[in-house]
Amino acid sequence: MTTTTQPAEATPPVTTALPQAEPPPVAAPPTPRQMRALGTFATGVTVVTGLDGSEPVGFTCQTFASVSLAPPLVLFCAGHEGRSWPRIRAAGRFTVNVLAEDQVELSTRFGSRTGRKYEGLGWDPSRWGTPSLPGVLLRVHAEIADVYGAGDHDVVIGRVLALEPGREARPLLYLRGQFVRTTTAPPPSWPRSRPA
């Protein structure tokens, strides 16, 4: 008598459901109250410039600061929606042009999303090819050292290549959503031979 053994039924694999990560909270847009509060901090105004191939690019920037003296480092913040910053990032070098109080038009020109920012504007290339704007208080020539994402902006750390003092004048300031002037005369400048 022949006995036929039936194959055992395959046991289905045990599936363990992985915990589902919660989606990140959607950041609420800043309220007018928040914007008014943060606007009480007065800032200087700069234009960050770079060269994309043979085309000069740049944007107005209020978030600029010195980070370290040894080694010399600076930072600026750039919004993710900007068109100039990705091109400056790809180039790897930039110049921060610190504006004087009579350069509101220059700030407005580079803060606009329309129009040609360099049209009719005289500028000179730095030793590193980055655009040096005329009549500014200071030019900080730097190369990108690090970039950190922070919300809807990038925090850019630059390694300073050279500091180039410009003319003596009062700085352009921005406070509570508008340009303001200081009645205080600028203090005597530091020696121009001060190391970078």
Residue pairs with C-beta under 8 A, 6 or more apart in sequence:
27 151
30 38
35 177
36 176
39 175
39 176
39 177
40 175
40 176
41 175
42 173
42 174
42 175
42 180
43 62
43 63
43 173
43 174
43 175
44 62
44 64
44 98
44 99
44 171
44 172
44 173
44 174
45 60
45 61
45 62
45 98
45 99
45 103
45 107
45 171
45 172
45 173
45 174
45 179
46 60
46 61
46 62
46 64
46 76
46 96
46 97
46 98
46 99
47 58
47 59
47 60
47 61
47 96
47 97
47 99
47 106
47 107
47 110
47 133
47 136
48 58
48 59
48 61
48 64
48 76
48 78
48 84
48 85
48 88
48 94
48 95
48 96
48 97
49 56
49 57
49 58
49 88
49 94
49 95
49 97
49 123
49 130
49 131
49 132
49 133
50 56
50 57
50 58
50 84
50 87
50 88
50 91
50 93
50 94
50 95
50 130
50 131
51 57
51 91
51 93
51 125
51 129
51 130
51 131
52 87
52 88
52 90
52 91
56 117
56 118
56 123
56 131
57 83
57 84
57 87
57 88
57 117
58 84
58 88
58 110
58 117
58 118
58 131
59 78
59 82
59 84
59 85
59 110
59 111
60 107
60 108
60 110
60 111
61 76
61 77
61 78
61 96
62 174
63 75
63 76
63 77
63 153
64 74
64 75
64 76
64 96
64 98
65 74
65 75
65 76
66 73
66 74
67 73
67 74
67 75
67 157
71 159
71 160
72 159
72 160
72 196
73 145
73 157
73 158
73 159
73 160
74 96
74 140
74 142
74 157
74 158
74 160
75 155
75 156
75 157
75 158
76 96
76 156
76 158
77 150
77 153
77 154
77 155
77 156
78 85
78 88
78 153
78 154
78 156
79 85
79 152
79 153
80 152
80 153
80 154
81 152
83 113
85 154
88 94
89 144
89 147
89 154
89 156
92 143
92 144
93 128
93 129
93 130
93 141
93 142
93 143
93 144
93 161
94 130
94 141
94 142
94 143
94 144
94 158
95 126
95 128
95 130
95 131
95 132
95 139
95 140
95 141
95 142
96 138
96 139
96 140
96 142
96 158
97 132
97 133
97 136
97 138
97 139
98 136
98 137
98 138
98 139
98 140
98 166
98 171
99 106
99 107
99 136
99 137
99 171
99 172
100 135
100 136
100 137
100 167
100 169
100 170
100 171
100 172
101 169
101 170
101 171
101 172
101 173
101 179
101 181
101 182
102 169
102 172
103 135
103 136
103 172
104 172
104 179
106 133
107 172
107 179
109 115
109 117
109 121
110 117
118 131
121 133
121 134
122 134
123 131
123 132
123 133
123 134
124 131
124 132
124 134
125 131
125 132
126 132
126 139
126 141
126 164
127 141
127 162
128 141
128 143
128 161
130 141
132 139
132 164
133 139
135 166
135 167
136 166
136 167
137 165
137 166
137 167
137 168
137 169
137 171
138 163
138 164
138 165
138 166
139 163
139 164
139 166
140 158
140 160
140 163
140 164
141 160
141 161
141 162
141 163
141 164
142 158
142 159
142 160
142 161
143 158
143 159
143 161
144 156
144 157
144 158
144 159
145 157
145 158
145 159
146 156
146 157
147 154
147 155
147 156
147 157
148 154
148 155
148 157
149 155
160 196
161 196
162 196
163 194
163 196
165 189
165 192
168 186
168 189
169 186
170 181
170 182
170 184
170 185
170 186
171 182
171 186
172 179
173 179
173 180
173 181
173 182
174 180
